[in-house]
Amino acid sequence: MFILSLKLVAMPARKNKNTAANNGEFVEIDKVGEVDGDVEQMAEIELSSDEEDDDDDCALIVLKRPPVTERTVEEVEVMEDGDVTMCGEGTGSINAKEKNGMVKEYIETEGLAMILSKEYGLILFHLDNVWLEGEKYDAGKTRTKLSPGSEVKFYDKTYKGAEYKELSEDQVIHQAVAVWTGERPDHLLKKIQDEEYKKKLEEHRKSFMLYLRGEVPQSRSGASEGRSGRISD
């Protein structure tokens, strides 16, 4: 432990009038080292020594910040029955559970068709909502590549309303909102939530009901021309 003593030395100026030559007046200032009067001694201040606590170890730890990573998570909601859905539960919600089926038939030349699923029955779809091996083609080219009997995967949505009473006793219609072969297209759930995409789906349902009632123009009729009546699961 080092002891540092600080002393405050007061050195007042001492004037000495001397009538020297020319009767001038001189002022003599104390020189360094000369002290007049009492000296006030200040309190001692103790300073810590570097030699203290020699046995204590000091370690410097450098922490690196982990790299920033980004992950996009598609928002989904789990239903009580174990299915994964978006935008609420029950009728009218998109069922994002991947399902399997096959193309049963084309209804008319514009692209409306039906999927047959052993577990879920008949599902309406349109060629505008089909991806083939991750690629999107126009309806005409898609139809040539996706013949009846082709196996597909799809997401569907159930709609309920009086306008579907000709279709089923429960007044519901099952529509595939996305159909694909091969690997599921990237960001598919986000794409099918687009407002324009939803409007197209609604137009497809209306066209199908017009066809079912026999109100569709003949130019749009396809292999199943003139069909009308109830379709059950």
Secondary structure, DSSP 8 states (H G I E B T S, - for coil): -EEE--EE------------GGG--------TT---S--EE---EEE--TTTTTT---------------------EE-TTS-EEESSSSTTSEEEEEEEEEEEEE-BTTSEEEEEETTTEEEEEEGGGEEETTB---HHHHHHHS-TT-EEEEEEEEEE-GGGTTT-TT-EEEEEEEEEESS--TTHHHHTTSHHHHHHHHHHHHHHHHHHTT-S-GGGB-TTTT--S----
